[in-house]
């Protein structure tokens, strides 16, 4: 591209330099255009997802028309992160100029010096100052910033509105306490054989994942603030397991089949037999798209009695080899594609026309700040799913603090699976002993480094 620019300049007519009189009168030639810059960007939607791929490509075209000096090279790699090769690519410096990350990898990347400090260039994205501080903190180390979020979600309580109605419950007034969850679960289970009031995971690391979500909601934690010792052998951790034990054995509201994995509860929810489960709003989308459910049958509310929510999401960081010009160009792209109401991922009018679901509160980047209010208004304006069904979740998310997964999350989840499965498969399970045993194992895991 630089060669073409130079060739074109050589073939053009040379302009005379401004005379001192011209310069003094303000009639000098205009400043030169910005120098061309090319950036590679990861996580372009794959060809197997044609609608979102077309939206991405259309946004690239519109962005390059707005900033003609920037060329985007989209990298289509599906899945966007392959754990077996991700760290190797980072260590080898083979990532894109603007590479895709999960929240859980950000801290390690910063500590290893594998991402560029973008703090000096954040003026390119004025809206960055309005992003939720608990979300931005994920990408910060002290006062330095190393990336920006693309999506963010917290867990809540997904429930079957149709079963609520059949059980004599008001679907517009979902449970706000765990006592109310217990009561609703009993009434749904009483509908007949095969109906399960409340479902929970306990295998394939999913049990520990939901234990973490539950203990966060109760104000507890999984590890100590310094990440060196287990913190779940606590009143909050005991309350999580005691609550499940009561629903499973005293109330008989969780069904006899246990050791559920991710797809099991999804299938039960889609089949219309499950009343409630912990999950983010995208659970409803998966149930609709992959498990034969219907959007109108489901709702999502805040996790009962929650002060914090297990948060997840993803974003982008910059290759430490990126030049200042590439970082500035990449920030302009992130602002255009992922952070601006009414365009890019928040172009709900386009999404509705394309037939993709609009109305689910699947991304909360701004909270109650002005861009977040505008995004929610447009989400409701162009909704093709019933937004009122998710209003309790949206309202609750305004005041709930988002918290990341603990360090060594998957290994810890595997240990906590044992405690979760025990209280759901053994009526005589001792909660104190289960927590103490898990604590000992997690402390050894964390001590190993």
N, C-alpha and C positions, 0 to 999 in steps of 0.2 A: 504494500500500500504506500509506504514511504517513497519507494522508487517511482510509482505512478505519479505521486504528487510532485516530485522533483522534475520528472519528465514534462509534466504539464506546465510547470513554471518555466522550463527552458524554452518551450515552444510558444509561450505567450508574449504579448507586447510589453516591453519594460515600461513601468510607470516612472515618471520623473519624481525625484525626491522633493519633499515639501520645502519651499523656500522659507527663510526666516520670517518673512512677512506673512506667509500663509500660516505658519505655525503660531505666530503671535495672534493672528485673527481667529484661530480655532478651526481653520479649514484644512488641517493636515489629514492625511489618509487615516481610515479607521484602523483600529488595532487588528492584528492578524488573528485568524480563526484559531480555535484550540487545536493543538497537535493531535493527530490520530492516535487512538489507543485501542488495543484489542484485549478482551478479557474472556477467559474460559470460565463457564459456570456449570456446576454440577446439578444433578437431579432434575433434568428435563423429564416430564412425564413420558413413559414408554409408548411405543406405537400400539401396544395392546390396550391403551387407554386413549382412544382417538379424540374424544371430546376435550379432555384436559390438555392433551398434546396440541390440539388446534388452538386452544385458548393461549397456551404458552407462546406458540409461534406467532400468533397475532400480536401478543404483547411485545415480543422482541421487535417485530416490524414497526409498531407504533413508537417504541422507545427509541429505536435507531433513527426514526424520522424526527423525533424531538431533539435527539443528541447525535447529529450526523457524524461527529468525530469519533463516536464509540461504536465498535463492532463487538457483538456478543457471539461467542462460539459455545453453543449449548452442548452439553455432554449428557447423552442418554445412557445411563447405566441402571438397570433394574435387577434387583432392588438397589436403592441409592447407596446403601451401606451394606457391605458384606463383611461381617465381623472378622472372618478368617484372614481377610486381606487389608482391612482398613488401617490397622496400625502399621503394617508393612509399607503401605503407600505413604503414610504420614512420615515415617522414619526415613523413607527414601526420597522425600521431597517431590513425590509424583502426583500430588493432589492438584486439583484445578486452582486457578487464581482465587476463585470464590467457591469454597467447598462446603458441602452439606454435612451437618452434624446432629446427633441426638444430644439432648441436654446432658445425659449421663456421661458423655465423653468429654464435655467441654473442659472440666477442671483438669483432667489429665493432659489435655492438649496444651493448655496454658502453662502448666507446670513444666512440660517438656520443651517449651519454647517452639512449638510447632505451628503457631499462628501469629499473625502480625498484630501489633498494637495499632488500633484504628482511631484512638482518642483524638489525635491532632486533626482528623478529617471529618469528625462527626457533624460539623457545621453544614455538610452536604445534606444532612437528614434532620431538618429542624424538628420533626415529629418525634425524634428519638427521646427528647426530653419529656415527652408525655407518655411514653411507654410505662407500664406497671413497673415499679421499682423492684418488686420481688422477682419479676421476670428478667429485668435487665441485670440484676445481681448475678444471675447465672453466668453471664458473659464478662463479668468484671473481676479484676484482681486489684484490690485497692481502688485507686482512682482511674486505673487504666481499663479500657474497653477492648475486647478482642472479637466481638461478633454481634450479630443482631438476631432476634427471634423471627421465625416464620410462622409457627403455630404454637399454641399454648392451650392446655386444657387441665381441668381438675376433675376429680371423681365426685360423683353424687349418687343418688339412689334412683335407679331405673325401675319403673313399675308399669304393670299392665292395667291401663285404665278400664278396659273392658271387664276384667276380672274384679276390679274394685266395685264396679257397678253391680255385677252379678252377686257379689258378696254383701251388698248393702252399704258399701263404703262410698264416700264422696270423692270421686277422682280429681276434683278441683281443690281438695284439701288433703294432700298427701301427708304422711307421717312426718312430724318434726322432732320426735324423740324415739329412742329405741324401745321404750315401753309401748308406744303407739305402733311401731313396726311389729312387735310381738303380737299385739292384739289383731292387727290387720292380717298377719300371716295365719293366725288361727282361723279367722273367718274365711279366708280364701281356701285353706286346706279342707275346711268343712264342706266345700262345694261338692266333693265326691272323690272317688278313687282316681288317682293319677294327678290330682291337683296339688301343687306344692306352693306354700305361701311365701317362703323365702329360700333362695338358693345361694350356696357358697362353694367356692373352690377349695380344693385341698390336695392337689396333685400337680406334677409338672411345674413346680415353682409358683403356680398361680395362687396357691393358698397363702404362701408367705407374702405375696404381692398384695392380696386383699387384707391380710392382717396388718400390713403397713398402712394401707389406706384407712383402716378402721381406727388404729391407734393414733394416727395423726389427727383424725377427726375428733378424738376424745382429748386432744391436747398432750398426748404422750409422744415418745420418740422411739426409734429403733436402735440408734447408736448415740453415744455421748457427743457433745458438740465438737470435741477434738477428733472424733472418729476412731478412738482407740479401744473403746469397750462397749458392750451391749447395754442398752437402756430400756429394753422392753419388759424386763421382769419387774413390773411396776403395777400400781393400782390400775392404770389405764390398760396395760396389757392383760391383766387378769380379767378386767371387765369385758374385753373383747371375747375371750374364750368362754367365760361364764355365760355371756349372753347367747352365744351359739349353742352351748350345752343345754341351756334352758329351752331354746326353741326346738332343738333336735329331740330331746328326750322327755321333757316335762310337757311341752306343748304339742309335740308330734306334728310340727308345721313345716318341716324341711324334707319330708320324704324319707324313705328307707335307703334309697340308692345314694351313695356318696362317692368320694374320691373323684369329684368332677374336675375336668380340665376346661380350657377356654371355650371350646366349641360346644361342650355339653350344655351349659346354661344358655348359650345363644340358641341352640336348637330347641330347648324347652320353652324359652321365651317366644321364639318364632312359632312354635306349635300351639301357643295359647294356654299352656298348662302351668306356667311359672308366674307368680305374683310380683316378686321384687328381687333385685340383685344390686350389688354395688357396680357402678360403671360410669363412664363418661358419656356425653351425648352421642358420640359416634357409635356407641353400642346399638342405638336405635337404627342408625343407617345400615350397620352390618346385618341386623336382624331383618330389616326390610329387603336388602339387596341379596343376601345370601342364605337366609333361613326362612323365607316365605312369610314373614310377618308383614304388617301394614302400619305405615307411619301413624295413622290416626288412632291406633289401638294403644299407643305407648306415651308415657310422660317421663320427665326427669325432674327431680327436685334436689335440693341441697342434701348432703349427707346429714343425718340426724345429729343434733347437738354439736355440730362441727365448729371448731375454731380454726382448723387448718385443713388443707386438702392435698392429697398426693398429686403432684403436678407432673405432667409430661409434656413433651413437645420437641421441636427441632428448630434449627436455624442455620445460619451461614457464618463461616469464619474465613479469614483470608490467608492465603499461602504466605509464609514469611518472606518469600522471594519476590512478592508482588511489589511493583514500584508505587510511589505515591500517586501517580496518575492512574494506575490500575485500581488502587484502593478507592480513590475518589469516584471513578467510573462505576465500580462495583456497588458503592453505597447509593449512587443515583439509581442503579437498577433495583436494589433491594427496596428503596423508597417507592419506586414506580410499581413494582410487581407485587410486593407483600405488605406494605405499610400504609397505603393511601386509600381512604374510603372511596368507594365507587369505581375503583379500577383494579386491574390485576386479580388477585385472589378474592378481592372484595367487590368485584363487578357482578353483583347479584342479578342485575337485569339480564346480562348476557347468560349467566348460568341458568336462569329460569327458562330463557328461550331455547337453550341447548337441552333442556330436559333433565338437568342434574338437580338434586335436592337443594332447596334454599329454605332456610328457616331454622336449621339446627344451630345452636350456639356452640360450635365446635372449636372456635378460636377466640380467646380473650387476651388481647395484647395490651389494651388500654384501660380496662376497668371503667370507672365513671368519667374519665377524662373526655374532652370534647370529641376526639376522633372515635373513641369507643361508642359514645352516644350516637354519633352519625352512622357508624357501621351498623349498630343494632336497629336504628330507624330504617335503614335501607334493607336490612335483612327481613324486617317485618313487611316492608312495602312490597317486596318482590317474592315473598314466601310462597312456595307451593306445597309446604307441609304445615300442619297446625302449630304456629309459634306459641300459642297460649299454653300448650302442653308442656313447654319448657321454661315458662316464665318463673316458676319457683327456683329453678336452678340458676337462671340469670340473676335474679335478685340476690340469692345467697352468695353468689360468686363475688359480689361487690365488696363484701366485708370479710371473706375468708382468705387467709394467707395461703399462698401456694408454696408447697415444700417439695424438694426433690427427693428422689429415691436415695437410700443410704449407700455409702461406699460398699463395694463388693455385693451389690444388690442381689444378683442371681444366686450367689453362693448362700447368702443369708436367707433368701426366700426358700431355698431347698431345705435348709434346717428347720425353718418355721413351718414348712409343709407338714412335718411330723407332728407338731403340736396341733395344727388345724385338723389333720386327719384323725388324730386320736380322739378329740372331743366329739367328733361327728360319727365315729364308728364304735366307740367304747363308752357305754353308759357309766362305767366306773372310773373313767379317766380322771386323774388327779391333776388339776390345773396348775397348782403350785409346783409339783414335780416336773411337769412338762416344761414350764417356763424356766425353771432352774437348769434343767438339762440343756435346753436350747441356748441359754445364756452362756453356759460353760463352753459349748461348741463354738459359738460365735466369737467369744473372747479369744479362743485359740486361733480362729481364722484371722481375726484382726491383728493379733500379735505376730502372725507370720509375715506381715508387711503387705 
